[in-house]
Every structure is written in C-alpha cells, then in structure tokens.
Amino acid sequence: MLEFVPRHLVPAERVAEWILHAHRRWNLEGVTFLGGEPMLQAKGLALVAERSRRAGLSVMVFTGFTLEYLGSCSLPGVKQLLAATDLLVDGPYLAHCPETKRHWVGSTNQRFHFLTDRYQPGLEYDPRFARGIELRIRSDGMATYNGWPGELISEVGHES
C-alpha cells in the first residue's frame, strides 16, 4: 500500500531503547512488527526483538511471506528474527478472502505459527482480544483507519 522508499531512518538500537522505556513506564506485554514488510528490515528488527525478549516482552511478527519461503530465503537477518519471534502470522492480505472469525488477521489465507510456548493455538479466537480499529486524524483533518470499523460506522452513520 505504501511505496518502498526510506522515510525517517532510526537505528535499531534506538528503537529498542524506546520500546524498553515504554515497557518500564507502561508494563507492556510485547511488541508487534508489521507493515513495511518486517522481513525486509529483518536484520535491524532481529536486534530489537532480541532486546525485547531479554526484557520479558513477547514478539509477534506479521509478514506477507510464507514461513516456508522464509526458511529458504537469503534475506539478511530473517533467521535471527524468526529465532526471536514468539508468534508469526504469515501470508499476504487478500481482499477477496476476508477473515471474520480470527483476531488480528485480515484474510483467511493468513496462518498463525506459534514458534515458542509463550502463546497457545486458539489465542486468535480468544474473546478477550475482540476486533478493534485504529483511527488516525491527520493535521489536515483527514481521518484514516485500520481494522474492521463495521460496528462503528453503523453507530455513527454515513454522510449522504
């Protein structure tokens, strides 16, 4: 959805410091890497994941690649990132295959891989993690969302 161009580059060590600071302040459970294809940034994210895990945080990664492909590819840092990942969700988002039962994924082809014992299969159906949305309002007044806003839209209504 976004162009693959460098934005504001931040060293991995600095990102890890931000996460650990947030963890101390708000007692986070874990970190999630998604968007911008994490496996294309695996070398730096592996460092962030390793530091996060040492601090007791879980690591969840969403990727458009399959686990089988990742096991045979030569992208730098992929093996290290997978070794520091508790829960991997793989597969590209397919708009024509909407997922309506499992949490966190957008299409039925996406798979959950529990790479450690930190989380157990079935977590993706747990009612404690009901679907939600992320709403962002930009400085120009434009609003964007991520998630399934169906209930929100029906409550707010549509402009004619």
C-alpha positions as CSV (number, residue, x, y, z in Angstrom):
1,M,0.0,0.0,0.0
2,L,3.0,2.3,0.6
3,E,6.0,2.9,-1.6
4,F,9.2,1.2,-0.7
5,V,11.2,4.3,-0.1
6,P,13.3,5.2,3.0
7,R,11.5,7.5,5.4
8,H,12.9,8.7,8.7
9,L,15.7,6.1,9.4
10,V,16.2,5.2,13.0
11,P,19.0,2.9,14.2
12,A,17.7,-0.4,15.6
13,E,19.4,0.2,19.0
14,R,17.4,3.4,19.4
15,V,14.1,1.7,18.6
16,A,15.0,-1.0,21.2
17,E,15.6,1.8,23.7
18,W,12.2,3.4,23.0
19,I,10.5,0.0,23.5
20,L,12.3,-0.8,26.7
21,H,11.5,2.7,28.0
22,A,7.8,2.2,27.2
23,H,7.9,-1.2,28.8
24,R,9.2,0.2,32.1
25,R,6.7,3.0,32.0
26,W,3.5,1.1,31.0
27,N,4.4,-2.6,31.7
28,L,3.9,-3.7,28.1
29,E,3.2,-7.4,27.3
30,G,5.0,-7.4,23.9
31,V,5.9,-5.8,20.6
32,T,4.4,-6.5,17.2
33,F,6.2,-5.9,13.9
34,L,4.0,-5.3,10.8
35,G,3.6,-3.1,7.8
36,G,6.5,-2.1,5.6
37,E,7.2,-5.8,5.5
38,P,9.3,-6.6,8.6
39,M,11.3,-9.3,6.8
40,L,12.8,-6.6,4.5
41,Q,14.1,-5.0,7.7
42,A,14.9,-8.3,9.5
43,K,18.5,-7.5,10.4
44,G,17.6,-4.5,12.5
45,L,14.3,-5.9,13.8
46,A,16.2,-9.1,15.0
47,L,18.2,-6.9,17.3
48,V,15.0,-5.1,18.5
49,A,13.3,-8.5,19.0
50,E,16.2,-10.0,20.9
51,R,16.5,-7.0,23.2
52,S,12.7,-7.0,23.7
53,R,12.6,-10.8,24.6
54,R,15.5,-10.3,27.1
55,A,13.3,-7.7,28.8
56,G,10.5,-10.2,29.1
57,L,8.4,-8.9,26.2
58,S,6.8,-11.2,23.6
59,V,7.4,-10.7,19.9
60,M,4.7,-11.0,17.2
61,V,5.6,-10.6,13.6
62,F,3.2,-10.2,10.6
63,T,4.7,-11.0,7.2
64,G,3.4,-11.3,3.6
65,F,5.9,-14.1,3.0
66,T,5.2,-17.7,4.0
67,L,7.1,-19.4,6.7
68,E,8.3,-22.0,4.1
69,Y,9.7,-19.2,1.9
70,L,11.4,-17.5,4.9
71,G,13.1,-20.8,5.7
72,S,14.8,-20.9,2.4
73,C,15.4,-17.3,1.5
74,S,18.6,-15.4,1.9
75,L,17.3,-12.0,3.2
76,P,19.7,-10.8,5.9
77,G,18.6,-11.3,9.5
78,V,15.5,-13.4,8.7
79,K,16.7,-16.5,10.6
80,Q,17.7,-14.3,13.6
81,L,14.3,-12.5,13.6
82,L,12.4,-15.8,13.4
83,A,14.5,-17.2,16.3
84,A,13.4,-14.2,18.4
85,T,9.7,-14.4,17.5
86,D,7.0,-16.0,19.6
87,L,4.1,-15.7,17.2
88,L,4.4,-15.4,13.4
89,V,1.5,-14.6,11.2
90,D,2.3,-15.3,7.5
91,G,0.7,-14.8,4.2
92,P,-0.3,-11.7,2.2
93,Y,-3.5,-9.9,2.8
94,L,-6.1,-11.0,0.2
95,A,-9.1,-8.6,0.0
96,H,-11.2,-11.3,-1.7
97,C,-10.8,-13.7,1.2
98,P,-11.9,-11.6,4.3
99,E,-11.4,-13.2,7.7
100,T,-14.4,-12.8,10.0
101,K,-13.6,-15.2,12.9
102,R,-10.0,-14.9,13.9
103,H,-8.5,-11.8,15.6
104,W,-5.6,-9.8,14.1
105,V,-5.7,-11.1,10.5
106,G,-7.5,-9.7,7.5
107,S,-7.8,-12.7,5.2
108,T,-8.4,-16.4,5.6
109,N,-5.2,-17.4,4.0
110,Q,-3.0,-15.9,6.7
111,R,-1.6,-18.5,9.1
112,F,-0.6,-18.4,12.8
113,H,2.7,-20.1,13.7
114,F,3.3,-20.4,17.4
115,L,7.2,-20.6,17.4
116,T,7.6,-20.7,21.2
117,D,5.4,-21.8,24.1
118,R,4.6,-18.2,25.1
119,Y,1.2,-18.3,23.4
120,Q,-1.0,-21.3,22.6
121,P,-3.1,-22.1,19.5
122,G,-6.6,-20.8,19.9
123,L,-5.4,-17.3,21.0
124,E,-6.6,-15.9,17.7
125,Y,-10.2,-16.8,18.8
126,D,-10.0,-15.6,22.4
127,P,-12.9,-13.1,23.1
128,R,-10.6,-11.0,25.3
129,F,-9.0,-9.8,22.1
130,A,-12.1,-8.6,20.2
131,R,-11.6,-6.8,17.0
132,G,-10.9,-3.1,17.2
133,I,-9.8,-0.3,15.0
134,E,-7.0,2.3,15.0
135,L,-8.2,5.7,14.0
136,R,-5.7,8.5,13.0
137,I,-6.7,12.1,12.4
138,R,-4.0,13.9,10.4
139,S,-3.2,17.6,10.8
140,D,-5.1,18.4,7.6
141,G,-8.3,16.9,9.1
142,M,-8.2,13.7,7.0
143,A,-9.1,10.6,9.0
144,T,-7.7,7.1,8.2
145,Y,-8.5,3.8,9.9
146,N,-7.0,0.3,10.2
147,G,-9.2,-2.6,11.2
148,W,-12.9,-3.6,10.8
149,P,-15.0,-0.4,11.5
150,G,-18.4,-2.0,10.6
151,E,-20.0,-1.6,14.0
152,L,-18.5,1.9,14.4
153,I,-19.8,3.0,11.0
154,S,-23.3,1.7,11.7
155,E,-23.3,3.6,15.0
156,V,-22.0,6.9,13.6
157,G,-23.9,6.6,10.3
158,H,-23.0,7.7,6.8
159,E,-23.0,11.2,5.3
160,S,-25.3,11.5,2.3
